Amino acid sequence: MTQGLALVALLVLGGLAIAGPSGLLAWGENLRLLDERKAQIAVLEKQHHELANRVALLNPDHADPDMVGEQLRKEFNVVHDDEVVYIIDSE
């Protein structure tokens, strides 16, 4: 009786080691998800760097005049008569 229970317990543990949520069969899926998350992190880090650069250029203590002019024209739709505007969609 005890040997039978031990055998059943070992079979259950072996099954979980192979087909469980963290078993051998799930290993490939976990690696694929890890690669996806790393790609997402790389995209977010790039966006973070771009936003941090824009924030630095718009810092009130030493704002970049070109960036301030670009933001003013973009937000308030202000253009001089002698200017030509090219709209480039970056998305």
C-alpha positions in Angstrom: 0.0 0.0 0.0 2.7 2.5 1.0 4.8 1.6 -2.1 1.7 2.2 -4.3 1.1 5.6 -2.8 4.8 6.5 -3.2 4.7 5.4 -6.9 1.6 7.5 -7.5 3.2 10.5 -5.8 6.3 10.1 -8.0 4.3 9.8 -11.1 2.3 12.9 -10.3 5.6 14.8 -9.6 7.1 13.5 -12.8 4.0 14.6 -14.8 4.2 18.0 -13.3 7.9 18.3 -14.0 7.1 17.6 -17.7 3.7 19.1 -18.4 3.2 21.5 -15.5 3.1 25.3 -15.7 6.9 25.5 -15.1 7.7 22.1 -16.6 9.8 21.1 -19.6 7.0 21.6 -22.1 6.3 25.2 -20.9 10.1 26.1 -21.2 9.9 27.0 -24.9 6.8 29.2 -24.4 8.5 31.0 -21.5 11.6 31.6 -23.7 9.4 33.0 -26.5 7.6 35.3 -24.0 10.9 36.4 -22.6 12.1 37.4 -26.1 8.9 39.3 -26.7 9.2 41.2 -23.4 12.8 42.1 -24.2 11.7 43.5 -27.5 9.0 45.5 -25.8 11.5 46.8 -23.3 13.8 47.9 -26.1 11.0 49.9 -27.8 10.0 51.5 -24.5 13.6 52.4 -23.6 13.9 54.1 -27.0 10.7 56.1 -26.5 11.9 57.0 -23.0 15.2 58.3 -24.4 13.4 60.4 -27.0 11.0 61.9 -24.5 13.8 62.6 -22.0 15.6 64.4 -24.8 12.6 66.5 -25.6 12.1 67.4 -22.0 15.7 68.5 -21.7 15.3 70.6 -24.8 12.2 72.3 -23.4 13.6 72.9 -19.9 12.6 76.4 -18.9 16.1 77.2 -17.6 17.8 76.7 -20.9 15.2 75.9 -23.6 16.3 75.2 -27.2 14.7 78.0 -29.3 14.1 75.7 -32.3 12.3 73.2 -30.1 10.2 75.9 -28.5 9.3 77.4 -31.9 8.4 73.9 -33.2 6.1 73.3 -30.2 4.4 76.7 -30.5 3.7 76.1 -34.2 2.5 72.6 -33.6 0.2 73.4 -30.6 -1.1 76.8 -31.6 -1.0 76.3 -35.4 1.0 79.6 -35.8 2.8 80.1 -39.1 4.2 83.3 -40.7 3.1 84.3 -44.2 6.5 83.6 -45.7 6.9 80.1 -44.1 6.2 76.7 -45.8 5.1 73.9 -43.6 5.8 70.2 -44.4 3.9 67.7 -42.3 5.7 64.5 -41.8 3.8 61.7 -40.1 6.3 59.9 -37.9 3.9 57.1 -36.8 
